Amino acid sequence: MAEAQPTKNTIQFYPWHHFVLLPALLVLAGYGIRRYLGVAGDDSETSRLWFTVMGLALATLGVLVILRQHYALTLQDRLIRLEMRQRYFEVTGQSLRPLEDQLTLQQIISLRLAGDAELPTLVQAAIREKLSPKAIQARIQHFHFDHMRV
């Protein structure tokens, strides 16, 4: 008997980000701000200590928020793979999936810059000759530029 498939998409959490670092830094930043405001204006070691704690917590919190860019780039890489599958199918009438395991993500991103006419040849050359992304780009005659990549 076949295993039942889930009927709902579940939310994905990155435990270190969502349950450890972010809550800890929010608490530390809030506590550091509260403690610093209590001693602000004093020229003492205590006020400097709480200012440092508050500053480090806020800076680390900022870095953690910027980490979200990593998630966006991962999604973009996934979309590039899907786009290349579609383009390759439209140009050749064949699926790119059997060839994908022989290409790195960086090669696929470089192949994305190739025009439709040269795409099938470059895909085969990249696999056969194990071309680097720069070597792939050097062989492209008609660039299909991507101005939307972050």
N, C-alpha and C positions, 0 to 999 in steps of 0.2 A: 504494500500500500504506500502511495506517495506521501511524503511529508507535507503537512499543510503549510502553505505560503502565508507570510504575514499580509494582512490586508491594509495596514496603516504604515505610513512612513514615520519612523521614530526619529526623534531629535538626537543629533550627535553632539556629545560633549567631549571636550578635551580636558580630562580631570585636573591636570596640573594647572591649567589656565583658569578654568571656571570654578573649581572647588578649593584650590589651595592658594595660588599666587594672588589672584584678583581679590578675594575676600580678605586675605591677610594684609595686603597692601592698602585696601580701603580702611580697614580698622587701624592700621599703623599710621596712615596719613591723618585720619580723623583725630586719633589720640595725640599725635605729635602736634597738630595744629592747636588743639585744645590746651595742651600743656604749655606750648610756646606762648600762646596768648596770655596765659596766666603769669608768665615771667618776662614778657616782652618789655623792652626798655631798660631792664637791668643789665648792667655790664658784668655779668657773672658767668661762671662756667656752666651753670645750670641753663641759663638762657641760650648760650651758644650750643650746648648739647642738644636741647630740644629744637633749636633752629636747624641744626645739622640733621637730626632724625627726620624732621618734617621735610626738609629739602630732598634728602635721599629717598624718602617714601614717595614724594610727588614725582621725582625724576624717574624712579623705577616704575611707577604707575603709568607715566607717559610712555615709557618704553614698552610696557605690556600692552597698552592700547595700540601702539604702532605695530605690534606683532600681528594684529588683524590683517595687515597688508600681506603677510605670508599666506593667510587663508585665501585672499583674493587672487594671488598669483597662482596658487594651486588650482583654483577653479578655472582661471584663464588657461592654464596648461591643459586641463581636461577638455575645455572648449576647443582649443587648437587641434587636439587629436580628433575630435568629432568633425571639425571643419575640414581637416585633411582627408578623413574618410569619405566625406561627402564629395569634396572636389575630385578626389582620385576616382571615385565611382562615376561621377559625371563625365570625366574626361576619358576614362578607359572602359567603363561598363563593368569593371571588376572590383571586388572588395579589396581594400587595403589591409584588412585585419590579418590575413595570413602573413603579410610582410612586416607588420608592425613590430613583432617580437625581434626582428633582425635590425631594427632601427632604434636609436636612442631618442629621447625626447628632444634633445638639442638638434639632432639631425632633422627631425620632423618639423621643428620650428624653422630651421633654415630652408627646408624644402617648401615651406609655406610661401616663401618669397618668390618662388619660381612661377613663371607664366604657365598657362594651361598647356601650351604646345610642348614645352620641354619637361613638364612634370614627370610623366611616366619614365622617360629616359633617365632623368636624374635620380628617381627612386631606385631604379635598377642599378645604376652606377654606385649610388651610396651604399647599397647592400653588397654588391659584388666587390667593390674596391675599398670598403670600409672608410669612406670619405669622412673627414672631420667637418663640422659645421662651416668653418671658414673655407674649406676646399669646395664644399657644395655651393656656397655663395659666390666663389670665384668663377664657377662654371655657369652661373645663371646669366642668360643673355637678355631676357626681358623680365625685369623685376616687377613683382606684384607687392608693392609696399604696404606695410601695416602701420598706420598712424594712430591706431587705437590701443596698442599694447601699453600697459602701465609700466 
